Amino acid sequence: MANVTVTFTITEFCLHTGISEEELNEIVGLG
């Protein structure tokens, strides 16, 4: 459940900010 929420949140964030998921991962350090 938590993973789905996190994924949805990341997707929403990317849509609103225009930052790609790869860029976000690089910034957060998950990638």
TIMI-2910 file (N, C-alpha, C, CB; in pm, 1 decimal, decimal comma, always signed):
<rs>
+----------+----------+----------+----------+----------+----------+----------+----------+----------+----------+----------+----------+------+
!      n_x !      n_y !      n_z !     ca_x !     ca_y !     ca_z !      c_x !      c_y !      c_z !     cb_x !     cb_y !     cb_z ! resn !
+----------+----------+----------+----------+----------+----------+----------+----------+----------+----------+----------+----------+------+
!    +84,2 !   -120,0 !     +0,0 !     +0,0 !     +0,0 !     +0,0 !    +87,6 !   +124,8 !     +0,0 !    -95,2 !     +0,7 !   +122,5 !  Met !
!   +187,2 !   +124,0 !    +87,8 !   +275,6 !   +240,3 !    +99,1 !   +351,4 !   +263,4 !    -31,8 !   +375,1 !   +221,4 !   +215,7 !  Ala !
!   +398,4 !   +154,0 !    -93,2 !   +474,0 !   +166,7 !   -217,8 !   +388,4 !   +227,9 !   -327,6 !   +527,0 !    +30,3 !   -262,4 !  Asn !
!   +262,3 !   +188,4 !   -334,0 !   +171,2 !   +242,8 !   -434,5 !   +152,8 !   +391,9 !   -412,1 !    +34,9 !   +170,5 !   -430,3 !  Val !
!   +137,2 !   +430,2 !   -286,6 !   +118,2 !   +571,6 !   -253,0 !   +241,9 !   +652,2 !   -289,9 !    +86,8 !   +588,2 !   -103,3 !  Thr !
!   +358,0 !   +599,8 !   -257,4 !   +484,0 !   +668,7 !   -287,5 !   +501,0 !   +684,2 !   -437,5 !   +603,9 !   +592,3 !   -228,0 !  Val !
!   +474,2 !   +576,1 !   -513,1 !   +487,3 !   +580,3 !   -658,8 !   +393,4 !   +684,0 !   -716,8 !   +458,9 !   +442,5 !   -720,3 !  Thr !
!   +269,7 !   +685,2 !   -668,4 !   +170,2 !   +781,5 !   -715,9 !   +214,3 !   +923,4 !   -684,3 !    +32,9 !   +753,3 !   -653,1 !  Phe !
!   +268,3 !   +941,8 !   -565,1 !   +314,0 !  +1074,6 !   -523,4 !   +428,7 !  +1121,9 !   -612,2 !   +358,2 !  +1072,9 !   -375,6 !  Thr !
!   +523,3 !  +1032,0 !   -640,6 !   +636,7 !  +1065,8 !   -727,1 !   +586,5 !  +1101,5 !   -866,7 !   +737,7 !   +948,1 !   -734,2 !  Ile !
!   +491,1 !  +1023,5 !   -916,9 !   +435,5 !  +1049,6 !  -1049,6 !   +368,9 !  +1185,4 !  -1053,1 !   +335,4 !   +940,7 !  -1089,2 !  Thr !
!   +288,1 !  +1214,9 !   -952,2 !   +220,6 !  +1344,6 !   -943,1 !   +322,0 !  +1457,0 !   -936,3 !   +128,3 !  +1349,5 !   -820,7 !  Glu !
!   +425,7 !  +1437,3 !   -855,1 !   +531,3 !  +1537,3 !   -839,2 !   +598,1 !  +1566,0 !   -973,6 !   +636,2 !  +1489,8 !   -736,2 !  Phe !
!   +627,1 !  +1459,1 !  -1047,7 !   +692,1 !  +1473,9 !  -1178,1 !   +601,6 !  +1549,5 !  -1273,9 !   +728,6 !  +1336,2 !  -1236,8 !  Cys !
!   +473,3 !  +1518,1 !  -1272,1 !   +379,0 !  +1584,1 !  -1361,8 !   +368,0 !  +1732,3 !  -1330,3 !   +241,9 !  +1518,4 !  -1352,7 !  Leu !
!   +369,2 !  +1766,1 !  -1202,5 !   +350,2 !  +1905,9 !  -1162,3 !   +477,1 !  +1988,6 !  -1177,2 !   +302,4 !  +1912,5 !  -1018,8 !  His !
!   +592,8 !  +1925,0 !  -1156,5 !   +718,3 !  +1999,9 !  -1158,6 !   +788,7 !  +1989,9 !  -1293,2 !   +810,4 !  +1950,3 !  -1049,0 !  Thr !
!   +756,0 !  +1888,6 !  -1372,2 !   +821,6 !  +1869,6 !  -1500,6 !   +954,9 !  +1798,6 !  -1486,0 !   +841,7 !  +2002,5 !  -1569,1 !  Gly !
!   +985,0 !  +1753,5 !  -1364,3 !  +1108,9 !  +1679,2 !  -1341,4 !  +1083,1 !  +1531,3 !  -1369,1 !  +1161,5 !  +1700,4 !  -1195,3 !  Ile !
!  +1173,0 !  +1471,2 !  -1446,9 !  +1156,4 !  +1330,3 !  -1478,4 !  +1188,6 !  +1244,3 !  -1357,0 !  +1245,2 !  +1290,9 !  -1596,8 !  Ser !
!  +1138,6 !  +1120,5 !  -1359,7 !  +1161,5 !  +1030,9 !  -1246,5 !  +1310,4 !  +1002,4 !  -1229,4 !  +1084,0 !   +899,5 !  -1265,4 !  Glu !
!  +1382,9 !   +996,0 !  -1341,4 !  +1526,5 !   +969,4 !  -1335,0 !  +1600,2 !  +1084,7 !  -1268,9 !  +1582,8 !   +944,6 !  -1474,9 !  Glu !
!  +1561,6 !  +1206,8 !  -1305,0 !  +1623,8 !  +1323,7 !  -1242,3 !  +1592,7 !  +1326,3 !  -1093,3 !  +1575,4 !  +1454,1 !  -1309,3 !  Glu !
!  +1468,6 !  +1293,0 !  -1058,9 !  +1428,7 !  +1292,9 !   -918,7 !  +1510,1 !  +1190,4 !   -840,3 !  +1278,4 !  +1263,5 !   -905,3 !  Leu !
!  +1527,0 !  +1072,0 !   -899,0 !  +1606,5 !   +967,9 !   -833,4 !  +1749,6 !  +1013,9 !   -812,3 !  +1604,6 !   +839,0 !   -915,7 !  Asn !
!  +1802,2 !  +1085,8 !   -910,9 !  +1940,0 !  +1134,3 !   -899,9 !  +1951,7 !  +1236,6 !   -788,4 !  +1987,0 !  +1195,3 !  -1032,9 !  Glu !
!  +1851,7 !  +1323,5 !   -777,9 !  +1850,7 !  +1426,7 !   -674,1 !  +1837,3 !  +1362,8 !   -535,4 !  +1735,3 !  +1527,2 !   -698,6 !  Ile !
!  +1742,7 !  +1270,9 !   -523,2 !  +1716,8 !  +1208,1 !   -393,8 !  +1827,5 !  +1108,4 !   -358,7 !  +1580,1 !  +1137,5 !   -394,9 !  Val !
!  +1889,2 !  +1052,1 !   -461,7 !  +1997,6 !   +957,4 !   -438,6 !  +1949,2 !   +813,4 !   -436,2 !  +2067,3 !   +989,5 !   -309,1 !  Gly !
!  +1831,2 !   +788,6 !   -494,6 !  +1778,1 !   +652,6 !   -497,5 !  +1835,1 !   +575,8 !   -616,1 !  +1624,2 !   +654,5 !   -504,0 !  Leu !
!  +1878,8 !   +652,0 !   -717,8 !  +1930,1 !   +590,1 !   -839,2 !  +2076,4 !   +566,5 !   -827,0 !  +1901,2 !   +674,7 !   -960,4 !  Gly !
+----------+----------+----------+----------+----------+----------+----------+----------+----------+----------+----------+----------+------+
</rs>
